[in-house]
């Protein structure tokens, strides 16, 4: 289905916003979210800000990687409907957008980040589904048609390829189910958000070794491989910081009368 990515991605955004508006705090422990932060309007505004900055950053990242083309066609930089988004740029932009929102509105960062953990995985699922439908992010060519992808690549070819997009869809779906389960168990602020980011990055990192769509190489590896590794390290660093923060708070001896 040609040009299906924008439609599927938009559907993922709508599902995410509905979740933010209707889910309440039933899957994100209310004990770590203040009454003001738990309001649906706060969650939706945070999600929209992260989405807007993330999309802009994702487009900037893609344009930067393909500047030789866009230098001659600058007007197409704004044609988001053509496709062309860098997931690494989008992830960094979403984090930046959420941070700006929290600074401007004085909401705590980590509790809001936790509320966006599940919607973030939904966006990842929608992105892989859109790539499956459109044939982008296609896999390496295979000798056997047994594991061939059902969609053509960007050239319209239907040669047997590693089913990168399909594996991405299945992985994201399983990760979403696991994340939903963890959301009801984890009570430490920031942990759920870092797990979500790490899971998304881990999937993108592993599948980057199976991809065959053109991209620049650095030291023999695709740039998205390096970018996914950086985001994975960022998620791991976030988990470490959250653990140290909660351990430090747990070691504080309360004063008499407190």
N, C-alpha and C positions, 0 to 999 in steps of 0.2 A: 504494500500500500504506500504509494509515493506521497511524500509530504505529510506523513502521519505523525511525525515527531511533535510538531507544535500542538496538535490536538490532544495527543496522549499526555504530553507534559502539562498542558492546561488542566486536563482532568485530574492529574495528580495534585496540582496546586489547589484545585477546588476541594478535593477530598481532605487535603491537609488543613485548609482553612475551616472546613466544617468540623473537623476533629478538634481544632483549637477552640472553636466557638461553642461546641456542644458537649465535649467530653467531661468538662469540669476537672476535678483533680482526682478522679477515681483511680487512675493508673499512675499518677505522679503524687507521691505521698504529700498530703496536705500539711503535714507537720513541718515541711521544709519550705513552704510557700506562704507568704503573708497574705492577708485578706485582699490587700490592694493589688498585689502581683497576680493573684489567682483570678481576678476579674477577666471574663472573656475578652473584653475590649483591650486589655493590656496584652494578652497572649496573641490576639489577632494583629494588633499594631506591631508587636515585636516580630511576628512572622512575616508580615508584609514588608517591613523595613529590611529584614534579613534577605528576603526574596528579591527585593528591588536592587539592593546593592550587590547581591550575589549574581543576578543576571547581568548587570552592567559589567562586573568584574570578569564574569565568564566570557562575555563577548570581547572585552578588551584583551583577555588572555589569548583567545582564538585568533583575533586580528593580528596580535603581535607575532604569533607563530607563523602566520601566513601573510606577512606584510608585503612581500613581493607582489602578491595579487592585489591586495587592497590599496597599495600605493597608487596603482593605476585606475582604481575604481573606488575612490573614497566615499562616494555616496552609499555604496553597498554596506559600509560599516554599520549603518543604522538599520539594515534590513534583517532584523532578528528572525523573521519568518523564513528566511533562507536556510536557517540552521547554522551551526557553527558556534559551539560553546565549549569552553574549557572547564571541565569539572573541577580542576584544581583551583583555577581562578574563581570559580563560583563558590567553592567551599571557603576560601580565604575571605572573599567578599561578604559572604553570609555572616561569618564570625565578626568581621569589621562592622557590618551593619547592625548586628545585635549589640555590639559594644557601644556604638554611637547612640543607639536608642536608649540603652541603660544609662549612659552619661547624661543625656538630655532630659530623661524622665525620672532619673534617680531611682530606677528599679534595680534590684540586685541581679547581677549577670548570671550566676550559675543556676538559680532556680528557673529563670526564664529559658536558659539554654536547655535545661532538662525537659521543659514543656515542648521544645522544638525537636527533641530527639526522635520521636516517632514520626512526625511530619517530614523530617529530613530523610528518613529511610524510605518513606512513601515517595518522595521526590526522586530518590535514587532508583527505586523500582520503576517509576514512570519513565525515567530516562533510559534505562536499559530496554524497557518495553518499546519505547519510541524508536530506539536504534534497531531493535529486532524487526519492527514493521517497516522502517525506512531503508534498512540495509547498511547503516553507518556503523562504525566501530566493528567492522567485520573481521573474521578470523583468518588464520593462515590457510593456504591451500592444502588439501589432503589428497592422497592417492586413492583412498577408498571413499565411496559415497555414503558409507554407513552412517557417519556422523555429520553429514553435510548439512549446512544451514539452509532452511527453507526459503530464505530471502536472497535477492541479488545483492551484489556489492554496488559501490558507487558508479561502476562502469556498466551496470546492467548485466553482468556476467553471473551465471548460476553454477559455476564450477564448484566441486566439493570443497567446503571450507570448515575449519574448526568452528563449532557452534558457540562462539564467544558471547554473542548477545543472549542466546537462550540460557546459557549457564549464568550470565549476569542476572537475568530475570529470576531464575530459580533461587540463586543465592540470596538475592535481595528479599525475596518473599520469605524464605526461611529465616533470614536475619530479622525481618520485621516481626515475625511470630515470636522469636526468641526475645527480642527487645520489648515486646508487649508484655511478655511474662516477667522479665526482669524489672519492668517499671513498677510492678506491684510489690517488689521485694526490696529494692534498693532505696535507702532513706538518706544517704549522704548527698548533699547538693553537688552537682557537677559530674558525678560519676556516670550517670546514665547518658548525659550528653557526650562525654568523652568516649564511652563505649560505642555509641552510635557512630561517631565520627571515625573511630578506629576500624569498626566493622566495614563501613563504606569504603575507606581507604584500602583496607586489606583485600577486599574483593577486586577493586580497581587495579591494585598493584599486581595481584596474581594473574588476572586476566590480561594485563598489558603484555605479558609474554606470549600470549596466543594471538594478539591482534596483528593485522597486516595492512591496515589503512595507513596512508603515507603521513609521516611526521618526522621532524628533525631528530637526529641521534646525537647523544652526548656520551663519549667514551663507550660507544657500541651499544648503548641502551636508549630506548625511546624516551623522549622528554616527559611523557605522561607517566612512565615508570618511575623516573626520578621524582616527579611531582607527587605521585601517590605515596612514595616512600616518605617524602617530607611530611605529608599530611598524617600518615600513620605514626610517625615519630611525634608529631604535634599532639595527636590524641593520647599517645602513651605518656608524654610529658604532662599533659593535663591530668591524667589519672594519678600520676605520681604526686603532683602538686596538691590535688584534692586529698590524697591519702595523708600527706605530710600535714596539711592544714587541719584535718580532723584529728590526727594523732596529737598535734600540738594542743588543740583545744581540749582533748581528753586528758592531757597531762596537767592542765591548769587546776591548781588546788583552790577551791572556793574559800573566800574569807568568811570568818564567823559572822553569822547573821545574814549571809547571802542565800 
